[in-house]
């Protein structure tokens, strides 16, 4: 009688422990899904202009002559994908959430060049030029490094952030101006000196968000996919 009661209690306790463990896994997976992680590929939308950060193999006709960076209003353009990776000379673990105020690079997936800035004037507004730079392996220089500026512990997918250029302290922004030919209708992307009063807020949109399963080490990295 006593043994039977003990076994029943043991089974009940084991089931409860299993349910708690499964709940913990789900909570952990859900919390990881809230963040942008190293190795993720995403699109970035300017929350004021409703335009996505974009690039293509079209050079600026003035300024540096480097690959131009613009903004487009379409969500399905394959030239709006950016890979989140570590800053020059640094490493980050694939799938690790990006902490706020971490230095990163954003590599343009189609051309393998990095989001870049420097002391050249932008072609339309005369702000600081933003371009794409680097070789076929995605290696450029310190002008490719940006700080993710946010107030949380980590870069959240549901919250706008700002990007501060490390070499020049400029903030990634849209100018509100649009180009004519050959990239008619695309928005100018610039660096500005102040994070206030300008179009400097960016939020992740469509992408492939990589998340390692820390609680299930026998599984390979998980990929949380939203429509590209």
N, C-alpha and C positions, 0 to 999 in steps of 0.2 A: 504493500500500500504506500509506504513511504517512498520506496524506489520509483513507483509509478508517478507519484506526485513530483518527485525530483526530475524525472525524465520529461514530464509535461512542461515544467517550468524551464528546463534547459532548452527544449525545442522552441518554446515561446520567445525566450531570450535571444536564441540564435536567429530566429526569423526577424525579430525587431532590429537586431544588430545589422542584418543584411539589408533591411529596408533603409536604415539610417545611412549605411555605406553607399547604397545606390543613389540616395538623395544627395549625398555629399558629392558624388561624381557628377551628377547632373548640375548641381550648383556651380561646381568648379568649371565644368565645360561651358556653362552659360556665362560665367563671369569672364572667361578668356575670350569668348565670342564678342564681348563688348569693346575689345581693344584692337588697335592697329598693332601689328606685330612685325618683327624683322622678317624679311622675305616675302611679305605680302605684296600683291600687285593690285593697285587701286586707281580710281579716278578721283580727282579733287575738284570740288565745286566752290567757286567764290559765292558765299552765301548772300551777298548783296546784289551782285550782278547776275547771279544764276547762270554762270558760265563755267565750263570745265577747263582746267589747265591742259594745254595742248602743245604739241610740237610736231615738226615734220622736216624733211630734208630740203628746206627752203632757207637760204641765207639772208641775213639782213643786207640791204643794199647800201647802208651807211654804218657808221659806228664801228663795231668790231668785225663785221662781216661773218660772224659765227652763225650757227644754226638758230633760227628764230624760235621764240616761244610766244604763243598766243593763247587765246581762250575762245571756246566755241560753245554754242548753245544746244548742241546735239548730245544725246547720251550714248549713242551707239558708234561713235567714231573710234576706230582702233588706235588712232594716234594720240589718244588721251590716257593711255595706260602708263603708270609709273611704278617702278620697283623700289620698295623701301629697303635701304641697306645702310651699313655702318659708315660713319665719316671716314675720310681719308686716313689710312694708317691704323684704323680701329677695327674691331670685330664685334659682331652681335650674334647671339645664338638664334638660329632659324626658329621662328615661332615664338620667340620671347616678346612679351609686350614692350612697347617703346615707352620709356618713362618720360614724363614731362621735363622739358629743358635738357633733353638729350640731343647731341649733335648727330645728324644723319646726312645721307645723300639720297636724292631721288633720281633714279636712272630711267630715262625714257626708253620704254621697252622696244619700240620699233627700230630706233636708230642706235641704241646702246650708249648714248651720250648722257651726261649728267646735267641736271638743272644747275645753272651757273649764274653768277653775276660779277660785276667789276665796274670800275670807274669809267664807263662810257655812257653817253647820253642815249636815252631811248628815242626811237625815230619819230614818234608823234607828239608826245607830251613834254619831252626834254627831261624826264625823270631819269633814274638810273636804269641802264639796260639790263634785261634778264635774257639769257641765251641758254643754249645747250652746248656742252663742251666735253671733250674726252676722246680717247681712241676707241678702236673696235672692241676692246676688252672692258670698256667702261671706266678706264683710268684717266683722270684729268689732273687737277691740282686743288689747292686749298680753297679756291673760289667756288668749288662744288659743295662746300659744307654749309649746312643750315641747322639752326637750333629750333626744335619744336617747342613753341612757347604756349604753355597751357597751365591751368591752375589746379588740375587734378593730380593724382599720383602718376597716372598713365595717360597716354594719348587715347582717348575714347572715340569710338566710331560715331557716336551720337552727339558730339559736342564740337563746335568750331575751334580751330587752333590758329595760331599765327606762325609764320616761318621767318626767323631773323637770320640774315646772311652774316656769317661769322666774320669774314674779312672786312666788310664795309659797314656792318650794323644796320643795313637797310632791311625793310620788311617787304616780303613778297606781296604784291598788290595788283589789282587791275586799275587801269587809269580811267576807264569809262569811255575811251576813244576806240574807234574801229578803223581797220585798214581798208584800203582800196585794193586794186589788182596788184599782185596775183593771188592775194589771200583775202579777197573782198568779204567784208562782214565779220571778220575775226577780230576779237578784242586785243588791245595792247596790254601786255603784262610788263610790270616795271618793279623797281625797288624804290621805296619811299622812306624818308628819314623818321617818320613817326608812325606808330601803330594806331594812333587815334585819328578819327576824321577821314579815314581813307578806306578803300576796299581791301582790307587786309585779313579778313576772316575766311578760312578754308575748312571744308568738311568732307570727309571721305564719302564716296558714293559707291558705285558698282565696283566689284573687285573679287579677287581670290585672297582670302584671309587665312593664313597658315597658323595652326595652333597645335603644339605638341601635346600628347596625352600623358601628362606627368603621373597620373594615378594609374595608368595602364601602360607600363613600360614595354610590354610585349607587342604593342601596336605601333605602326608607323605614324608619322605626323598626320594629323587630320587637316583637311582643307575645308573651310567653310566658304561656300561659293554663293555670291549674289550675282544677279544678272549682269553680264558684261555689256 
